[in-house]
Amino acid sequence: MKSKKTKVGVGRSKKSKMGSKQFVLETGESQDDIVSQVLDVTIAAINATKDRVPIDLAKGILGTIANILIITQSVIKNKSDFHAIADKCEAIREILERATKEASEDDLQGHLGHALSQLNKSVNRINSDVASTKEQGFWRRLFAVTINHDKIAAWEKDLDRVLGLFNFEAIAGMGIDMKLVKKALKLMDNVPSISAPKHRQIKPPSRPAMLYGRDDLVAELTNLVVNDEHLALIGPGGMGKSSLAKAIINEPPVKHKFADRRFFVTYDGVDPSTITFETFMTRFAGALGIEIAGADPVRQISTFLYSASALVVLDNAETFEEASASSALGDIPPAIAEIASIPGVILLLTSRSRRNAPKVQWITKDIPPLDLSSAQAAFFRIYGHVSRSEAEENIKDLLKELDFHPLSINILANAAQQNGWSPAMLLKRWKDRHSKVLDGGNGNLQSLLDTMQLSLSSLSVQNLGEDGLRALAIIAFLPQGLNEDLASDLLPSLPQVDTICNVLCMQSLAYRQDKFIKVLAPVRHYLRDSLQAPGSACLQEICAFYYRALDSCWGERDQYADIIISDHLNIEHIVAANLAHVQDGTSNTYDVCSKFLWHLQRRLPRPTTLTHAISNIVENSSTRMLKAHCLSNLAQLYVTLSQLVEASQAFQAAEALYLTAGNPEGMVYCLITRADALRAQGRFIQSRNLLEDLQHSDCWESLSKTTKARAWDFLDMARMHTFTASCDELFVNSMEDCIYGLQSKIWHWRAKFRYGGEAVQVIARLEDLLLQCTSTGTLFDRICALEGLAQIACCEGRLSDAMDNLQTLVEMSMGLDSEGVLWYTVDKAVLASKQGNYGIARELIQKASEPFQFFALRNARAFLHRSYGSACIELTAGECDRAETYFTATIEACDMQNNLTLKTFSMRGLGEVAFTHGNFALAAERFAETRSLCAEMGVPPQHLYSCLPFYTLPDKFEGWASFLKGQTPFADVI
């Protein structure tokens, strides 16, 4: 049996395979027939060996490989492709027979157990794949199936890797004949000489004492390592890559798998300009605990690593990765690739560079900054001058300014601790010195300066020359970084800017985020403090590009609007910087500032940093008008953000400048807008007085007809709410204006209904005006007419018609006015509750919140509308406690925004809640406050809802009406 096996079975080398091919040509036998014979012999040998081995795990492995070969024999069509697999199965049989001879289950605790475990996993995976292929063939009613050649090759590679674990170190202590083991391994032609260099044990570095916020990341990376993946941890200096590697190498699963075969090779402190291939390999070997003797160091290191599974950390790999770009050092990447290919050897690399060795299947992980909580924990682990609870709020913003960069946090905390700085002093030091505070000493672990100089001195960055530093300075200057899609347009004088950005990102000096090339905050502060400011030529190019976008964009969303939206922080920064350096009206910066604020208000309303820059504009004869334009648009932005106090202040400042500059039209425009903002707050008396005073001012007669029509229109809006004029007088003076005429006619008839006019007549006129709007009016005019029809339907109890009109209003506003969509959706929700559809009402309120979070967060007026609507829905649904919560929240928000209208409505709502609970004394108190608020607004209490019918509560809530009439129970309480 044995001689037969030796003849046609396991004794075959690559040479013997060629011999087999010749035999086929001579005898006419097919290659599949020969492989079939080989399989017969090998299966028989494996089954015989299985009965002899003493270890159950080895028996199981042999049974599995026998099953693989049996399936191959019976149903696999391309048997000839399994020749090498059969060889490896025979090698497994011989190795297991020798390795487990006279062994016991106790021997499985060491290297032998690990090797057997890995082999078991490998053969089980192959068996599962082969069996699955057989099953697929069965269901497809195929008598033979074919397995992809690439899959078979992958199985061969996996078996090579595992068989490499059965070496002299794993079984040397078991008295096994090494000649026989070596003979079996050489069947694969892939194992070097077993002789290994002398070895002294080098203990790996311990786990870092401080490692906050990295538990999940360490667990993820550890899982990859123990599953035989090569890792490359990439990130800028000070991000904690080395600390992560030290943590991983000390994780229990890693220690269990690699035992004392965990090696940490660091290249920190090595000058990239002086490193050679010999110094690279010498340091590598030193960390392994071996000495290289003679030539071919890669072979010697590989021989040592072949002896058992190993984890090798290559720390600060950017040192040799940069050097390996030199043709003289081109052997480094192939050496790393060869070591990475050794079965059972896993590489973990940390680097600032992405120029990692090719031909290695790296899993690349970009190391992120810390989160806020972890950053705070790291800071207060070092800084102990005050308790965390006392300083947390102040320190939080400072940590955000550092972009939660671990090294910077460590240096800053140590500086504050060692110098005894209070939180206030630390904030002052940071504000005054920025990156200089982060120069904590010598070495890149104590100083941001040193770690930055290390990155800037890399060969790749040095090769960029002055253009690289110019690009870095620009990226650091722009708060958003450099828009990668626009880089060549922004910096035409840097034709290689795309290549430069690629190199900077490759070296982790910069990173990509949301189409921008950015730098971390500590890097930005260092560059701003250490490099020259961006050259005037580059800044002029950037200004010219952004200014053209602002000049070209006045209509709907287009490519220029996209630029303004995407680069809004950069544009704002450029404008603010330019405003600080112009002294007269010859610059177009003032006009650009006005245009930018106009776009910001319409396309991306948010608070702006330009307020301070605008207020600091020097006022003279050439700048007064320009500054007034900026203030006017700034005030409009404040109105959109519901920052009405700030809006009023900006409007008044603009009015004074316009008046001094001899521009009454500009002054009156600001005054009218300011008056309308007061009306929106429910301050109808103040709004009315302001506009009536305007009509008696010296400048009234000099105003254009359209400006006068606008003033009349807004004045009548205030008078309509206070019922201080006949409805026949309202909106008449502005009806003939070409701009405000149609809108004034609509409001005139809406006022007629509010004053008790006949609904049929009003509806007919509004429907006629709506038709006119379709042909001659604006979208706003159409919305105004349709809103009036919806309100009338609501007042008449035709709630379905009102809902239809509101849905049309939502559709008309979609895509053009996000706040309008939110507004009318809330109105629909309130009407749905009046119809008894409380579930639908709540869904609509939720729907109004989700798509428009931008407005919900920044526009208090929209928030108030939604909050009051929720209160009405809950009260109507009988959920008084929830309604009370919403009414109270609305009142608190109204106090912050000086909004009297919704405060008055909500106070009445609280009165109805108390009335429902039978607490008539509290109800009377709430209703009395409501009446007082009506007086402050200038609205007659009986007409509280006349102009805003969607805000009214259902008739079943009678407390307010009873209070106004002095009926029971309020006759006795008051």
Residue, then its C-alpha position, 0 to 999 in steps of 0.5 A: m500500500k505504501s509503495k503504491k502510494t509513493k509511486v503515484g500519490v504523495g511523492r509527486s513534486k512539480k517535476s513529477k507532475m510534468g512526468s505525469k503529463q508525459f505519461v498521459l501522452e504515452t498511454g492515452e489516459s486523461q489527466d482527470d483519470i490520473v487525479s482520480q487515482v491519486l484521490d483514491v490512494t490519498i483518501a485511503a491513506i488519510n482514513a488509515t492515519k485517522d484511526r491511528v492519531p491520538i488527538d480527537l481534533a486531528k481525527g476531525i481534521l483528517g475526516t474533513i479533508a477526506n470528505i473534501l476529496i470524496i466529494t471531489q472524486s464523486v461530483i467535481k467535473n474539473k478534477s485535474d485542478f485539484h491536483a495541488i489540493a490533493d498534494k496538500c491533503e497528503a502533506i496534512r496527513e503526514i504532518l498530523e501523523r508525526a506531530t501528534k505521535e505520542a501527544s496528549e490532549d494536554d499538548l493542545q494548550g501550546h503552539l500545537g493546539h493553536a496550529l491545529s485550531q487554525l488548520n481545522k478552521s481552514v479545512n472546514r471552510i473549504n469543506s463547506d464551500v465544496a459541499s455547497t457546490k455539490e448541493q447547488g449541482f443537486w438542485r440543478r440536477l447536474f451529475a457533475v459541477t465545476i469549481n472556479h479555478d480562482k477559488i481553488a487557488a485561494w484554498e491552496k493559499d489558505l492551506d499554505r498559510v496554515l501549514g506554515l504554522f507546523n514548524f520546529e518551534a511549535i513541535a520541537g519540544m515533542g521529540i518529533d523527527m524534523k526530517l520527516v516534517k520538513k519533507a512533508l512541508k517541502l511538498m508545497d515548495n514554499v517553506p524556506s530553510i528551517s534554520a533560524p537566527k538566534h533570538r532574544q525575547i523583546k517585550p512589546p510596549s505596554r498599553p497606554a495609561m491614557l486612551y480615552g474614547r477609543d474602546d470601540l475602535v480598538a475592538e474593531l481593529t483588534n478583530l481585524v488583526v485576529n482575523d489575519e488582516h494587515l492594517a494601516l492606521i493613517g492620520p496626522g501627527g498627534m492623532g494617537k496612531s501609535s497609542l492605538a497600536k500599543a493598545i491593540i498589541n496588548e488586547p487579550p485576543v491578540k495576546h492569546k493568538f500571538a503570545d510572545r510573538r508580538f513585535f513593535v518596530t518603531y521608526d520614530g526619531v529616525d531622520p528620513s534623509t539618512i535612513t538606508f535599507e540596511t538601517f531599516m532592516t537592522r531596526f526591524a530585526g532588533a525589534l524582533g530580538i534577532e541579529i542579522a548576520g551576512a547578506d539577505p536580511v529579508r531572508q533571515i527575518s522571514t526565516f524567523l517569522y516563518s517559525a510561528s504566527a506573529l504580529v509586527v507593528l511598524d510604527n511611524a512608517e512614514t519615515f521609511e515610506e518617504a525614503s523608499a521613494s528614492s530609487a536607492l531605497g526601492d527594496i523597502p516596499p518589496a521587503i515589506a510585501e514579502i514579509a506580509s506574505i508569510p503565512g501567519v504573519i500580520l502587519l500593523l502599520t502606523s503612518r502619516s503617509r498613504r504611500n504604504a507598501p504596494k502588493v500588500q492587501w492593507i485595510t486602511k483606517d483613517i484615525p478620527p479625532l476624539d469625541l467631545s466626551s472623550a476629549q473632556a475626559a482626557f483633558f481633566r485626567i491631567y488638569g486638576h486645578v478646578s473640578r470638572s463640573e466648574a470648568e467643563e462649559n468653558i473648556k468645551d469650546l476650547l476643545k472644539e477649537l482644537d478639533f478634539h486633536p489628542l496631542s493638542i489636548n494633552i499638551l494644553a492640559n499639561a501646560a495649564q496644569q504645570n503653570g497653574w492656570s485657571p480656566a479663564m487664564l487658559l482661555k486668555r492664553w489660547k486666545d492670545r497665543h494659539s499654537k505657541v501654547l502647544d509648544g510643550g517641549n522637545g519631541n513630537l510627543q510634547s510639542l505641536l511645533d516638532t510634530m508639524q516640522l516633521s510632517l513639513s520636512s517629509l520628502s514629498v512635501q519638500n518636493l512641492g516647493e513654495d507652491g506647496l506652502r502657498a497652498l497650505a497657507i490658503i487652506a489654513f486661511l479659509p475656514q472651510g478649507l479649499n473647495e476641491d471642485l473649484a480649486s483650479d478656478l480659485l487658484p489659477s496661478l497654481p496649475q498643479v494645485d490638484t496634485i499639491c492637494n493630493v500630496l498634502c492629503m497623502q501626508s495627512l497634513a490635510y484631509r478631504q471632507d465634503k468636497f473640501i481640502k481641510v486641515l485640523a484646527p491645531v494645524r491651521h493655527y500652527l500654519r497661520d502662526s508660522l507660515q507667511a500669510p497667503g500672498s496677495a496674488c492668491l487672495q486676489e484670485i480667490c476674491a475675484f472668483y467669489y465676487r464674480a459668483l455673487d455678481s452673477c447670481w440674482g435669480e433662481r438656484d444655478q451654478y453660482a448659487d451653488i457656489i455661494i451655498s457651498d462656500h458661504l463661510n469662505i466667502e464671509h471670511i474673505v469679505a470680513a477680511n477685506l472690509a477691515h482693510v478698505q477705508d473709502g468707497t472706491s472698493n467694491t467690497y461694500d457692494v459685495c458684502s451687501k450682495f452676500l447678505w442678501h443671498l445669505q438671507r434668501r438661500l441660507p439664513r444663519p447668524t453671520t460674523l460680518t456684524h462686527a466688520i460692518s459696524n467698524i466701517v469708517e463713516n465718511s462721505s464716500t462710505r455712508m451710503l454703502k455702509a447703510h446698504c450693508l446694515s439694511n441687508l443685515a437687518q433683513l437677515y436678522v428679521t428672517l432669523s427672528q432676531l428682531v431686536e438686532a434687526s431693529q438696531a441695524f435698521q435704525a443705524a441704516e436709517a440714520l446713515y441714509l438720512t445723513a447721506g441724503n437718501p430718504e427712499g433708503m431711510v423710509y424703506c428701512l423704517i417701513t420694514r422695521a414697522d412691519a417687524l413690530r407688527a409681526q410681533g403683535r406690537f400693532i400700536q407701535s407699528r401704527n404710530l411709526l408709520e403715521d409719524l412717517q406720513h407727517s414727516d418732512c420727507w413724506e412728500s419727496l417719496s416716490k408713489t410706490t414707497k408711499a403705497r408700501a407705507w400705506d399698505f403696512l400702516d393699514m395692516a396694523r390698523m386692521h388688527t387694532f380696528t381703528a379704521s373703517c374697513d372701507e378705508l383700509f388698503v384704499n390708498s395703495m390700490e392704484d400702485c402698479i406694485y402693491g395695487l393687486q395685493s392691496k385689493i386682496w387685503h381690502w376684501r379680506a379686511k371686509f370679511r374680518y369686520g363682518g362683511e358678507a361672506v358670499q360677496v367677499i368670496a366672489r371678489l377674492e375668487d375674481l382677484l385670484l384669477q387676476c393673479t394668475s395672469t398679472g400678479t405675483l406668486f405672493d398675490r396668489i398665496c394672499a388670495l387663496e389664504g383669504l379663501a381658506q380662512i373664510a372657509c374655516c370661519e364658516g365651518r367648511l373645514s374640508d374646503a379650508m383643508d383643500n386650500l391649505q394643501t394648495l398653499v403647501e404645494m405652491s410654496m414647495g421649493l420656493d418658501s420652506e417656511g411657508v410649507l411649514w406654516y401651512t402644514v401646521d395650519k392643516a394640522v390644527l384644522a385636522s384636530k377640529q375635524g376630530n382627526y387627532g392622529i392625523a393632526r399630530e402626524l402633520i405637526q411631526k411632518a412640519s418639524e422634520p423636513f424643516q429643521f433648519f427653520a425650526l432651529r433658526n427661525a423662532r417665529a416658525f417654532l412658535h407657530r408650531s408650538y402653539g399649533s401643537a397646544c391647540i391640537e392637544l387641547t382639542a383632543g382633550e389632552c389638557d396636561r399636554a396642552e398646558t405644557y405646549f402653551t407654557a413653552t410657547i409663552e416662554a419662547c414668546d417672552m424671549q422673542n417679544n412676541l405678544t400675539l402668540k403669548t396672548f393666544s397661549m395665555r387664553g389657552l391656559g385659561e381654558v385648561a384651568f376652566t376645564h379643570g374647574n379651577f375658576a380662580l386660576a382661569a380668571e387670572r389667566f383670562a385677565e392676563t389675556r385681556s391685559l395683553c390685548a390692551e398692550m397689542g391694541v386689539p379689542p378682546q372680542h376681536l382677538y382672533s378676527c384677523l387670525p382665524f386659524y389660531t382660534l380654539p373650538d367653540k366648546f371652550e367657552g371660558w374666555a367668552s364667559f369671562l368677557k361677558g362676566q357670566t357665571p362663574f366669573a361674575d363672583v370671582i372677579 
